[in-house]
Amino acid sequence: MGWTEVPVDTEPAAGAVLLIGIPGSGKSTVAAALAARFAASAHIEVDALQALIVSGGRWPSPDRDEEADRQIFLRARNACLLADSFVAAGFLPVIDDVVVRRAHLDFYRATLTGAPLHCVILAPGAAKAMERNLARDKTLTTDWSPLDDVMRAELAGEKIWIDSAELTVDGTVDAVLSATGLTPPGP
């Protein structure tokens, strides 16, 4: 078979997972562990997509910053494009992002079209998230804990909420699998 005949797409993946929550809720750690449970998967860390911007990048800020807000949606769009590509190639994408507003979540739902989207909110609480933020290598200079109240108000009607405050990473992954109905292949 020549290079021009190598098919990229195959049987599509069964879905895509969007792990959301405030900073320190465990999204990146749980997303990587969840993806590792599947034979064909990809972890899409939205912060890493933001970091691809070499010049002109604006990270989210608690202050009103229209350009940073625009880039929140740009990185979400890029995550969806990447996830749709992985789905088509048979890889289950696991996206992690800080999503606390209804408009942001609705954007994901409208933009990711290649597979059913399983949205999972990790909600260990503001105090636990702050404790985790202080204990990790990735130092945050902003107190994002007020986002917990915003998230709980704006996303109250969402189906899958996991209080991971007292769960291990593996326990949280098990809870995500149980709540979504996704089943990794057996041993």
Steps between C-alpha positions, in 0.01 A plus 500: 500500500637840403492812713212642296287199588537509879155565648499734799140456603356173618206390713418815700543507876187453711508855632701779650540606862515860618630524858430842642534677832687783667881510522615237749199274449721225355405527134842443343601220735168318464488557122844341453406204725165456325660505155757243618220251570413476129696321228459795261457842657639852512522755781436853375615745764352834401764695696759338270309631199509851649875460549541441125440870443852642469410867478183681603369232733284616790424265785163526676481769764247593769509851352294580193725422203317460169805356323555238770130412482524463121798269541304283745264422214787467250666233709165325551445499123848358444437232765179402319670487160771279644247283685290451185814395313592248771142364509504443123830312535358275773655668804287600800590865573500620860499879514569691820415867536387756755137547402272677745263696274200364311601680177842331508351153550237562231783599264668162559173318436434689177857471370593141581289311250685175428369293791277511805649735759513381860536808719628428851532770764766439763384688808716439808405842640690828510698420816627164370585651161699776671682241713592307184611819322737582784646147498583470130796608290283717274484819706189711460526864591124560496242370746250329271286353781211747437446317170359208700187701587467622140530145367247359746250775410542499121538124448257381771288307250786289367464126545843377614659662806772315689610617842860381483615666823556169679552275196832372371584556134403139422181538701411813305569323168276213612226752583538664157475162326196403702323831437571510125449131425826492306676167530871452444606166355563222748841349577 
